[in-house]
Amino acid sequence: MIVVHHLNNSRSQRVLWLLEELGLPYETKRYQRDPKTMLAPKELRAIHPLGKSPVMTDGDATLAESGAIVEYLVGRYGNGRFVPAQGTPEHLRYTYFLHYAEGSAMPPLLMKLVFVRMETARVPFFAKPVARMLAKGAQKAFVDPQLKLHLDYLEGELGKSTWFAGEEFTAADVQMSFPLEAAASRGGLDASRLRLTAFLDRIHARPAYQAALERGGDYDFAPKRPR
């Protein structure tokens, strides 16, 4: 049995989504972030030494890193689904975006999160002006221009095809979901970027995505659902 050790508001949400797309049976073990530090609980270290999410077990195998988990799932259980054919231009784009998501897209988003929190962090009163000045300066000079550069690039890439790897939905789109949802939350992605907004609308409307939300619980990056 596949078991996903699922942390709220984390990359593991897209692992649940892919499992739903594949139609695989799985178990979810939920963990909650510390409300003050936003870090994962120490219990996750019993599953993987780094104590981070996502972590997935499949029998005796323990896998971490969402990209590695995605490749494992589609390679072992996909039967050719959600991966373009080898040797095609679409497969090259698939491989690229599968790794771009964490290798290039996420670092500036993480930096944005750090500097935004730095602005409101509890520090001695005499250091607050300096901390805020450094945080705002770093965002203005480097982080925000980097985010704009990546969003401009991705908007252009979706002008070439419906999905990131071509005209068919693939696991690369699953992998790209989290950085784009994070960008919509804190990275400057808004409705002015029509193609990226349409991409998010399409993935959020997929039945498997909605089923994964039911399994994973609260996920702040998804559209709010009526109760």
Disulfide bonds with the S-S distance in Angstrom:
none
